[in-house]
Amino acid sequence: MTNVLLKLVLTPVIVIFADLFLGNDVIFGSVYEALIVGWAVACANIGLEYLLFRPGLFWVATISDFLLAMCILFFGANMYGDAYIGTFGALLTAFTITIMEYVLHLRLLRKNGATKIAAH
């Protein structure tokens, strides 16, 4: 449960910081747009974790999280007329989200071992 809350909080924060600090590569017209795209990435990554994350599939789950985050960021910004994410901005933001996912996955593996990981 802590893992889900961390993702739901940290992923939108990363997207908002990308909007603030990446200049012309990540542009959202308002904060709520970045929040919605961030929550979409978080929810998709949570679902992907329930499907894929098992002992032995650590790197598959982590790389899949990156690819999914990249696609949602890149295409999710197109939902808004005043939002733009360039390729570099989407790559860098997805990579930052993946670093967070990597740390959370390591924490889950160390905490839960071979039990049903994503349910905790």
N, C-alpha and C positions, 0 to 999 in steps of 0.2 A: 504494500500500500504506500509506503514511503517513497518507493521508486516511482510510482505513478504520480504522486504529488510533486516530486522533484522535477519530473519531466514537464508536467503541466505548468510549473512556475518558471523553470529555467529556460525552456525552449523559447517562449515568447520574449523573455528578457534578452536572450542572445539575438533574436531577430530585431528587437528595438535598438540594441547597441550597434548592430550592423547598420541600421538605418542612420543612427547618429554619427558613426565614425567612418563609414566607408564612402562618404561623399557621393559622387555621381554613379557609383556602382549599385547602391541599394537606396531607393527612394520610395518612401510611402507618403501619401498626402496627409495622413493623420496617424496617430498612435493606434487607434482601434483597428486600422487595416493591418498593421504589423502584428497586433495581438491575435487577430483572427487567423492570419497565415501561420503564426507561431503555434497557435493551438491546433491548427489542422496538421502541422508537422508532428506535434507531440502526440495527438490522438492516433495518427497513422503509425508512428513508431511504437506506441503502446500495443496496438493491434498486431504489428509485425513481430514484436517481442513475444506475444502469446503464441503466435504461430511457429516461429523459428527458433527461439532461444532455448537451447538445451545444452547440456555438457557435450562437448565435441563439435558444436556448431557456433562457437564463439565468433570466429572471424566471418563466417557466412552472415550471421545476424548483424554484425557491426558494419560490414560492407553494404549489406542490404539497407540498413538504416541510412547510410550516407547517400546511396542512390535514390532512395525514396524522398529524403529531405531535399536533395538537389532538385528533383522533379517538381515537388510541391512548391518549393520556393520559386523556382523559375516560372512555372506555369500559374501558380496561385496569384502572383502579382499581376497577371494579366486580367484578373477578375475586376480590377479597379482601373479606372481611366487615368488616374493621376499617380499610379504606382509603376515603378520600373525596377527590375533587377537584371543587371548585366550578367554575363557568363562568369566573370571573375568574382563578382559579388555573391552570386549563388554558390560558386565553388567554395569560397572562403567561409561563408556563413554555414553551409552544409558541413564543411570540415570542422568548424568550431562545435557545431551540434554533435558531430560524430565523436569528438574528443570527450564531450560530456557523456555520451552514450557508452563509450569505451570504459570510462571510470565507473559508471553505474553497473555495467555488465560485470566488470571485475569484482565489484563489491558484492553483487548477487551471487556470483560463483563461489566466492570465499565464504559468504554467509550461509548459503543453502546447500552447497555441494551438489549432490546428484538428485536432490528432491525436485519436485515440480517448481522450477525456479521462478517463472513469471507470475505465479499466483501469489507470491509473498510480497 
